Amino acid sequence: MATLDLLGRRWTLRLLWELRDGPVGPRAVLASCDGLSSSVLYRRIGELDDAGLVERLPDGSYALTDLGQELGEAISPLSRWSEKWARRRPSGPAD
């Protein structure tokens, strides 16, 4: 249940998504996540770091750990499903 609590927090999955292709600096994350405040970014990154999913690199950027990359593999079917869903749903604003 702790995993669902962590992943269910606002912005957590989005942060993992932003880090999926390699290290990203905090400014780049903030620029790509409209509406994410820096305080929430650092809080979520800290939680992900405590969980062993994200690490801070010497240059100040963030990257997924091996465990974080495994989580990405585990949720990749959800990503594929969401792409199908997005193509099938009527156009209009998302809720």
C-alpha positions as CSV (number, residue, x, y, z in Angstrom):
1,M,0.0,0.0,0.0
2,A,2.9,2.4,0.6
3,T,3.7,2.2,-3.1
4,L,0.3,3.3,-4.1
5,D,0.4,6.1,-1.5
6,L,3.6,7.4,-3.0
7,L,2.7,7.0,-6.6
8,G,-0.8,8.5,-6.0
9,R,0.6,11.8,-4.8
10,R,0.2,14.7,-7.2
11,W,3.1,15.1,-9.6
12,T,4.9,11.9,-8.6
13,L,4.2,9.9,-11.7
14,R,4.8,13.0,-13.9
15,L,8.3,13.4,-12.3
16,L,9.1,9.8,-12.9
17,W,8.0,10.3,-16.5
18,E,10.2,13.3,-17.0
19,L,13.2,11.3,-15.7
20,R,12.6,8.3,-17.9
21,D,15.1,9.2,-20.6
22,G,17.9,10.2,-18.3
23,P,19.0,12.9,-15.9
24,V,17.1,16.2,-15.9
25,G,17.8,19.4,-13.9
26,P,15.2,21.0,-11.7
27,R,14.7,24.0,-14.0
28,A,14.0,21.7,-17.0
29,V,11.5,19.8,-14.9
30,L,9.7,22.9,-13.8
31,A,9.6,24.2,-17.4
32,S,8.0,21.0,-18.7
33,C,5.5,20.7,-15.8
34,D,3.2,23.7,-16.1
35,G,1.7,24.3,-12.6
36,L,4.3,22.5,-10.6
37,S,5.8,24.7,-7.9
38,S,9.5,24.4,-6.9
39,S,8.4,23.6,-3.3
40,V,6.3,20.6,-4.5
41,L,9.0,19.5,-6.9
42,Y,11.6,19.3,-4.1
43,R,9.2,17.7,-1.7
44,R,8.3,15.0,-4.3
45,I,11.9,14.5,-5.3
46,G,12.8,14.1,-1.7
47,E,10.1,11.4,-1.2
48,L,11.3,9.6,-4.3
49,D,14.8,9.8,-3.1
50,D,13.8,8.4,0.3
51,A,12.1,5.6,-1.5
52,G,15.2,4.8,-3.5
53,L,13.7,5.7,-6.9
54,V,15.5,8.9,-7.7
55,E,19.0,10.2,-6.9
56,R,20.6,13.6,-7.1
57,L,23.7,13.7,-9.3
58,P,26.8,15.8,-8.5
59,D,25.8,18.3,-11.2
60,G,22.5,19.0,-9.4
61,S,20.3,17.0,-11.9
62,Y,18.1,14.1,-10.9
63,A,18.0,10.6,-12.3
64,L,16.2,7.4,-11.8
65,T,18.0,4.8,-9.8
66,D,18.1,1.2,-11.0
67,L,15.0,0.6,-8.9
68,G,13.3,3.7,-10.4
69,Q,14.1,2.4,-13.9
70,E,12.5,-1.0,-12.9
71,L,9.4,0.9,-11.8
72,G,9.3,2.6,-15.2
73,E,9.4,-0.8,-16.9
74,A,6.6,-2.0,-14.6
75,I,4.3,0.9,-15.5
76,S,5.1,1.0,-19.2
77,P,2.0,-1.0,-20.0
78,L,0.0,1.9,-18.5
79,S,1.7,4.3,-20.8
80,R,0.9,2.2,-23.8
81,W,-2.7,1.9,-22.7
82,S,-3.0,5.7,-22.1
83,E,-1.8,6.3,-25.7
84,K,-4.5,4.1,-27.0
85,W,-7.1,5.8,-24.8
86,A,-6.0,9.3,-25.9
87,R,-6.5,8.3,-29.6
88,R,-10.0,6.9,-28.9
89,R,-11.4,9.5,-26.6
90,P,-13.4,12.4,-28.0
91,S,-11.4,15.6,-28.4
92,G,-11.8,18.2,-25.8
93,P,-10.2,19.3,-22.5
94,A,-9.0,16.6,-20.2
95,D,-10.6,16.5,-16.7
